[in-house]
Amino acid sequence: MLQANFLTDCPPDSIEWCPVRQDIFACGTYLYNPETTTRAGSIYLFQYNSTTKTIDTIQHQTTDGILDLKWIQCSSDSTFLSTVTALGQLSLYSLNDLTKPIICENVTNDQTIALAQSWLHLTNNYVVVSDHHGYLTICELDNTNGLRFNLFPYEPISPIWMIFYIILTFYFFTICNQKLTGKNKNKKIQWLHQNTLLSFIHACICSALILIGIICAPGIFQDPLSHSNHFNYAILAFSTGYFIYDFVDCLQNSTDSVFPILIHHLIVISFLSHVLYYTRNIGYAIYGLSIEVNSIFLHARRVIRWYPPIFKSAYHNHLLKIFIDIGNYLTFILFRFGIVYVGLRALYIQGERVHPVIKAYTVTIVSSMGFLNVILLYRLLKSQFKKKSKNKREKQSEDKILMTDNHILLPS
């Protein structure tokens, strides 16, 4: 069985046959010296002679420790050897010359070991590199044989944090609900008032956190799919905790009108839980959650009608009402329809980066949101025009009417 062997200077860590020359293979070596804390290695290019049963050295280049190497073909006449080292560098070498890399870039800092790499075989212009801290970094090879790094940085976050934030949020809204207990004798109307006020509070907190998150991590716009940031992760967990709380609250005070909101919450909870568990798609989830900006104005329309006026002056209260109405329509168009456009466009452009089942599910949900938004806008306009023709008797029974369509109009 044994045909040939060769003793390298350091333990071989990675070996790959050349896809162009079937008799040539590359070898990367790695040796850690604990006394000097150095990580040495080298690259060998060997040729196996099947006639003489020998392994001949074609090229040998001393480098930092090589943890992984791969052959890639960027075109029919260009074959490169890609390596990642113990000092976090990714290098590309020509098949004919290993003495000087064509490209040598740091994909991690020099204290982080690059462990493995994988190239996208369809085009060989994307490579993902892993390191010993658990990070994944995707790099793009451009047309000038240069690399654009950290295009899609990925930082996995433990699902333990998801559970912790959700429990904390659930407890927070439970306490708020207890503190906001009103004096209305009609329990259904009282529950409606408190539920809407809690939704308003969630929308305000969530919108403020999203603004802070975007300012602190503008990289969310670069690649929303792989964006990973602990603060934005906590925002999604906060909202998931609220939707779970509201789902339980609606079940306990169930009426025929809350069925649509229960379905809505189940969809949102399942989507956000999937995002949080896999730390994937955080950016687009934040985009979707920005609908809460519009929810502030939607809920504010009822909050100012159900609770004592903020200002003593009737003029100032009227200006506040006009501001809320204008803000409601502007944010409705910008965030509710805008998010649908952004979501469908992203699925069209980057659909190949998403699992087909997840893609089909997301397209269905986003399309349904667009259809639902048309219905919601119609109801909103209808409610606005009807309000002008209502008499005093109709206004007195308005709360009872709202029990029927509150959650259909205000799903968040």
C-alpha positions as CSV (number, residue, x, y, z in Angstrom):
1,M,0.0,0.0,0.0
2,L,2.8,2.5,0.9
3,Q,4.2,4.1,-2.2
4,A,6.1,7.2,-1.0
5,N,6.7,9.4,2.0
6,F,8.3,12.8,2.8
7,L,9.3,14.4,6.1
8,T,8.3,18.1,6.4
9,D,10.0,20.7,8.6
10,C,6.8,21.0,10.8
11,P,3.7,18.8,11.3
12,P,1.5,19.0,8.1
13,D,-1.8,20.6,9.0
14,S,-3.5,20.9,5.6
15,I,-3.0,19.1,2.2
16,E,-4.8,19.7,-1.1
17,W,-4.3,18.2,-4.6
18,C,-4.1,20.7,-7.4
19,P,-7.3,20.7,-9.6
20,V,-5.2,21.6,-12.8
21,R,-2.2,19.4,-12.4
22,Q,-3.3,16.0,-11.1
23,D,0.3,15.1,-10.0
24,I,0.8,18.2,-7.9
25,F,-0.4,18.8,-4.4
26,A,0.2,21.6,-1.8
27,C,0.9,21.1,1.9
28,G,0.8,23.6,4.8
29,T,2.6,23.0,8.0
30,Y,2.1,24.4,11.5
31,L,4.1,24.2,14.8
32,Y,3.5,26.1,18.0
33,N,6.5,26.8,20.2
34,P,5.3,27.5,23.8
35,E,8.6,28.8,24.9
36,T,8.7,31.6,22.4
37,T,4.9,31.7,21.8
38,T,5.6,31.6,18.0
39,R,3.6,29.8,15.4
40,A,5.9,28.7,12.6
41,G,5.1,26.9,9.4
42,S,5.7,26.7,5.7
43,I,4.1,26.0,2.3
44,Y,5.2,23.0,0.2
45,L,4.4,22.4,-3.4
46,F,5.0,18.7,-4.2
47,Q,5.0,16.6,-7.3
48,Y,4.3,12.9,-7.1
49,N,6.2,10.8,-9.5
50,S,4.2,7.6,-10.0
51,T,7.0,6.0,-12.0
52,T,9.7,6.4,-9.4
53,K,7.3,6.4,-6.5
54,T,8.8,9.6,-5.0
55,I,7.5,12.9,-3.7
56,D,9.6,15.7,-5.2
57,T,9.7,19.3,-3.8
58,I,8.9,21.8,-6.5
59,Q,8.7,24.9,-4.2
60,H,9.1,25.5,-0.5
61,Q,8.3,28.8,1.3
62,T,8.7,29.5,5.0
63,T,5.7,31.4,6.4
64,D,3.7,31.7,9.6
65,G,1.8,28.6,10.7
66,I,-0.6,27.4,8.0
67,L,-3.9,26.2,9.4
68,D,-5.7,25.7,6.1
69,L,-5.1,25.9,2.3
70,K,-7.3,25.6,-0.7
71,W,-6.9,25.7,-4.5
72,I,-9.2,28.1,-6.4
73,Q,-9.7,28.8,-10.1
74,C,-10.8,32.3,-10.8
75,S,-10.7,31.7,-14.5
76,S,-9.6,29.1,-17.0
77,D,-6.0,30.4,-17.0
78,S,-5.6,31.6,-13.4
79,T,-5.2,29.1,-10.6
80,F,-4.3,30.2,-7.1
81,L,-3.4,28.7,-3.8
82,S,-5.2,30.3,-0.9
83,T,-3.9,30.0,2.7
84,V,-4.9,31.2,6.1
85,T,-2.3,31.5,8.9
86,A,-2.0,31.4,12.7
87,L,-1.5,35.2,12.6
88,G,-4.9,35.8,10.9
89,Q,-3.7,36.4,7.3
90,L,-5.3,35.2,4.1
91,S,-2.9,35.0,1.2
92,L,-3.2,34.1,-2.5
93,Y,-0.2,32.5,-4.3
94,S,0.3,31.8,-8.0
95,L,0.7,28.2,-8.9
96,N,4.1,29.0,-10.5
97,D,5.5,31.1,-7.6
98,L,5.1,30.6,-3.9
99,T,7.9,33.0,-2.9
100,K,5.7,36.1,-2.9
101,P,1.9,36.2,-2.4
102,I,-0.2,38.0,-4.9
103,I,-2.5,39.1,-2.1
104,C,-1.8,39.1,1.6
105,E,-4.4,40.7,3.9
106,N,-5.3,40.5,7.6
107,V,-8.7,39.0,8.1
108,T,-8.3,39.0,11.9
109,N,-5.9,40.7,14.3
110,D,-2.5,39.1,15.0
111,Q,-3.7,37.6,18.3
112,T,-6.5,35.7,16.6
113,I,-5.8,32.4,14.7
114,A,-7.5,31.9,11.4
115,L,-8.6,28.3,11.4
116,A,-10.3,27.4,8.1
117,Q,-11.5,28.9,4.8
118,S,-14.1,28.0,2.1
119,W,-14.5,29.5,-1.3
120,L,-17.8,29.9,-3.2
121,H,-17.1,27.4,-6.0
122,L,-19.7,28.9,-8.4
123,T,-17.7,32.1,-8.9
124,N,-14.7,31.8,-6.6
125,N,-14.9,35.4,-5.7
126,Y,-16.2,35.0,-2.1
127,V,-14.3,33.3,0.8
128,V,-15.5,32.7,4.3
129,V,-12.8,32.5,7.0
130,S,-13.3,31.2,10.6
131,D,-11.1,32.0,13.6
132,H,-10.6,30.5,17.1
133,H,-12.8,33.2,18.7
134,G,-15.8,31.9,16.8
135,Y,-16.0,34.7,14.3
136,L,-16.8,34.2,10.6
137,T,-15.6,36.8,8.0
138,I,-16.6,36.8,4.4
139,C,-14.3,38.5,1.9
140,E,-14.8,39.4,-1.7
141,L,-12.2,39.0,-4.5
142,D,-12.6,42.0,-6.9
143,N,-11.7,42.2,-10.5
144,T,-8.3,43.7,-9.8
145,N,-7.2,40.7,-7.8
146,G,-7.7,42.7,-4.6
147,L,-9.8,41.7,-1.6
148,R,-12.5,43.6,0.1
149,F,-12.6,42.3,3.7
150,N,-15.2,42.2,6.4
151,L,-18.0,42.6,3.8
152,F,-20.3,40.3,5.8
153,P,-18.9,40.1,9.4
154,Y,-20.7,37.5,11.5
155,E,-20.6,37.3,15.3
156,P,-22.6,34.4,16.8
157,I,-24.4,35.3,20.0
158,S,-25.5,32.7,22.5
159,P,-29.3,32.0,22.7
160,I,-29.0,32.2,26.5
161,W,-29.1,36.0,26.0
162,M,-32.3,35.7,24.0
163,I,-34.0,33.8,26.9
164,F,-32.6,36.3,29.5
165,Y,-33.9,39.4,27.7
166,I,-37.3,37.9,26.8
167,I,-37.9,36.9,30.5
168,L,-36.8,40.3,31.7
169,T,-39.1,42.1,29.1
170,F,-42.1,39.9,30.0
171,Y,-41.7,40.7,33.6
172,F,-41.3,44.4,32.8
173,F,-44.6,44.6,30.9
174,T,-46.3,42.5,33.6
175,I,-45.3,45.1,36.2
176,C,-46.4,48.0,33.9
177,N,-49.8,46.4,33.4
178,Q,-50.3,46.1,37.2
179,K,-49.3,49.8,37.7
180,L,-51.6,51.1,35.0
181,T,-54.8,49.5,36.4
182,G,-57.6,52.0,35.7
183,K,-61.0,52.7,37.3
184,N,-63.3,52.0,34.3
185,K,-66.1,49.7,35.3
186,N,-66.3,48.1,31.9
187,K,-63.6,45.5,32.1
188,K,-63.4,45.0,28.3
189,I,-62.9,48.7,27.6
190,Q,-60.5,49.0,30.5
191,W,-58.4,46.1,29.1
192,L,-58.5,47.7,25.7
193,H,-57.2,51.0,27.1
194,Q,-54.4,49.4,29.0
195,N,-53.4,47.1,26.2
196,T,-53.2,50.0,23.8
197,L,-51.2,52.1,26.2
198,L,-48.7,49.2,26.7
199,S,-48.4,48.9,23.0
200,F,-47.7,52.6,22.8
201,I,-45.0,52.3,25.5
202,H,-43.4,49.4,23.6
203,A,-43.5,51.3,20.3
204,C,-41.8,54.4,21.9
205,I,-39.1,52.4,23.7
206,C,-38.5,50.2,20.7
207,S,-38.2,53.2,18.3
208,A,-35.8,55.0,20.5
209,L,-33.6,51.9,20.9
210,I,-33.6,51.3,17.1
211,L,-32.4,54.9,16.5
212,I,-29.6,54.4,19.1
213,G,-28.7,51.0,17.6
214,I,-28.4,52.4,14.0
215,I,-26.3,55.4,15.2
216,C,-23.9,53.1,17.2
217,A,-23.7,50.4,14.5
218,P,-24.1,52.0,11.0
219,G,-22.6,48.8,9.6
220,I,-26.2,47.4,9.7
221,F,-26.7,49.0,6.3
222,Q,-23.7,47.3,4.7
223,D,-25.0,43.8,5.1
224,P,-28.2,43.4,7.1
225,L,-28.3,39.7,6.6
226,S,-25.1,38.9,8.5
227,H,-25.0,42.0,10.7
228,S,-24.4,41.0,14.3
229,N,-24.5,43.5,17.2
230,H,-25.3,42.7,20.8
231,F,-27.3,45.9,21.3
232,N,-29.5,45.3,18.2
233,Y,-29.8,41.6,19.3
234,A,-31.1,42.9,22.7
235,I,-33.7,45.1,20.9
236,L,-35.1,42.1,19.0
237,A,-35.2,40.1,22.2
238,F,-37.0,43.0,23.9
239,S,-39.7,43.1,21.3
240,T,-40.0,39.3,21.3
241,G,-40.6,39.4,25.0
242,Y,-43.3,42.1,24.5
243,F,-45.1,40.1,21.8
244,I,-45.1,37.0,24.0
245,Y,-46.5,39.0,26.9
246,D,-49.2,40.6,24.7
247,F,-50.0,37.2,23.2
248,V,-50.7,35.8,26.7
249,D,-52.6,39.0,27.7
250,C,-54.8,38.7,24.7
251,L,-55.5,35.0,25.4
252,Q,-56.5,35.8,29.0
253,N,-58.8,38.6,27.9
254,S,-59.9,37.0,24.7
255,T,-62.7,38.3,22.5
256,D,-63.5,37.4,18.9
257,S,-61.6,40.5,17.8
258,V,-58.2,39.4,19.1
259,F,-57.9,36.4,16.8
260,P,-56.1,38.3,14.1
261,I,-53.6,39.8,16.6
262,L,-52.9,36.3,17.9
263,I,-52.0,35.1,14.4
264,H,-49.9,38.2,13.9
265,H,-48.0,37.7,17.1
266,L,-47.3,34.0,16.4
267,I,-45.8,34.9,13.1
268,V,-43.7,37.7,14.6
269,I,-42.5,35.6,17.5
270,S,-41.5,32.7,15.3
271,F,-39.6,34.9,12.9
272,L,-37.8,36.9,15.6
273,S,-37.0,33.7,17.6
274,H,-35.4,32.2,14.5
275,V,-33.4,35.3,13.9
276,L,-32.2,35.4,17.6
277,Y,-31.4,31.7,17.8
278,Y,-29.2,31.6,14.7
279,T,-27.9,35.3,15.0
280,R,-28.8,35.6,11.4
281,N,-30.9,38.3,9.5
282,I,-30.7,40.7,12.5
283,G,-30.4,43.7,10.2
284,Y,-33.5,43.0,8.2
285,A,-35.4,42.2,11.5
286,I,-34.4,45.6,12.8
287,Y,-35.7,47.1,9.5
288,G,-39.0,45.3,10.0
289,L,-39.2,46.4,13.6
290,S,-39.0,50.0,12.6
291,I,-42.7,49.7,11.8
292,E,-43.0,50.5,15.5
293,V,-42.3,54.2,14.6
294,N,-45.6,54.3,12.8
295,S,-47.2,52.4,15.7
296,I,-46.4,55.4,18.0
297,F,-48.7,57.6,16.0
298,L,-51.4,54.9,15.5
299,H,-51.7,54.3,19.2
300,A,-51.2,58.0,20.1
301,R,-54.5,58.8,18.2
302,R,-56.4,56.8,20.8
303,V,-54.2,57.5,23.8
304,I,-54.9,61.3,23.6
305,R,-58.6,60.6,23.2
306,W,-58.9,58.2,26.2
307,Y,-56.7,59.9,28.7
308,P,-56.6,63.5,30.1
309,P,-55.2,66.2,27.8
310,I,-51.5,66.8,27.9
311,F,-51.8,70.6,27.6
312,K,-54.1,73.0,29.4
313,S,-54.6,75.0,26.2
314,A,-57.2,73.6,23.8
315,Y,-55.2,75.2,20.9
316,H,-52.0,73.3,21.8
317,N,-53.9,70.0,22.2
318,H,-55.4,70.6,18.7
319,L,-51.9,71.2,17.3
320,L,-50.8,68.0,18.9
321,K,-53.7,66.1,17.3
322,I,-52.8,67.6,13.8
323,F,-49.1,66.6,14.3
324,I,-50.1,63.0,15.2
325,D,-52.4,62.7,12.2
326,I,-49.7,64.0,9.8
327,G,-47.0,61.9,11.4
328,N,-49.3,58.9,11.2
329,Y,-49.8,59.0,7.5
330,L,-46.2,59.9,6.7
331,T,-44.7,57.1,8.8
332,F,-47.4,54.7,7.6
333,I,-46.2,55.2,4.0
334,L,-42.5,55.4,4.9
335,F,-42.2,52.5,7.3
336,R,-45.0,50.1,6.5
337,F,-44.8,50.3,2.7
338,G,-41.1,51.1,2.7
339,I,-40.2,48.0,4.7
340,V,-42.2,45.8,2.3
341,Y,-40.2,47.3,-0.6
342,V,-36.9,46.9,1.1
343,G,-37.7,43.3,2.1
344,L,-38.8,42.2,-1.3
345,R,-35.8,43.9,-3.0
346,A,-33.4,42.3,-0.6
347,L,-34.9,38.9,-1.2
348,Y,-34.5,39.4,-5.0
349,I,-30.9,40.6,-4.8
350,Q,-29.6,38.3,-2.1
351,G,-32.0,35.4,-2.3
352,E,-29.2,32.9,-3.0
353,R,-27.8,33.5,0.4
354,V,-31.0,32.3,2.1
355,H,-32.3,28.8,2.4
356,P,-35.0,28.2,-0.2
357,V,-37.6,27.3,2.5
358,I,-36.8,30.4,4.5
359,K,-36.9,32.5,1.4
360,A,-40.3,31.2,0.4
361,Y,-41.6,31.7,3.9
362,T,-40.2,35.3,4.0
363,V,-41.6,36.2,0.6
364,T,-45.0,35.0,1.7
365,I,-44.9,37.0,4.9
366,V,-43.6,40.2,3.4
367,S,-46.1,40.0,0.5
368,S,-48.9,39.4,3.0
369,M,-47.7,42.5,5.0
370,G,-48.0,44.5,1.8
371,F,-51.6,43.4,1.2
372,L,-52.5,43.9,4.9
373,N,-51.0,47.4,4.8
374,V,-53.3,48.4,1.9
375,I,-56.3,47.2,4.0
376,L,-55.0,49.1,7.1
377,L,-54.5,52.3,5.1
378,Y,-58.0,52.0,3.7
379,R,-59.4,51.6,7.2
380,L,-57.3,54.5,8.5
381,L,-58.6,56.8,5.8
382,K,-62.2,55.6,6.2
383,S,-61.9,56.2,10.0
384,Q,-60.5,59.7,9.4
385,F,-63.2,60.8,7.1
386,K,-66.0,59.3,9.1
387,K,-64.7,61.1,12.2
388,K,-65.7,64.4,10.8
389,S,-69.4,63.4,10.4
390,K,-69.8,61.7,13.7
391,N,-72.3,63.2,16.1
392,K,-72.0,63.3,19.9
393,R,-74.0,60.1,20.5
394,E,-71.7,58.1,18.2
395,K,-68.6,59.4,19.9
396,Q,-69.9,58.2,23.3
397,S,-70.1,54.7,21.9
398,E,-66.9,54.8,20.0
399,D,-64.9,52.7,22.6
400,K,-67.4,49.8,22.1
401,I,-66.9,50.0,18.3
402,L,-63.1,50.0,18.7
403,M,-63.4,46.7,20.6
404,T,-64.3,45.1,17.3
405,D,-61.5,46.3,15.1
406,N,-58.8,47.6,17.4
407,H,-56.2,44.8,16.8
408,I,-57.0,44.5,13.1
409,L,-56.2,48.1,12.6
410,L,-53.3,48.2,15.1
411,P,-51.5,44.8,14.8
412,S,-48.4,46.0,16.7
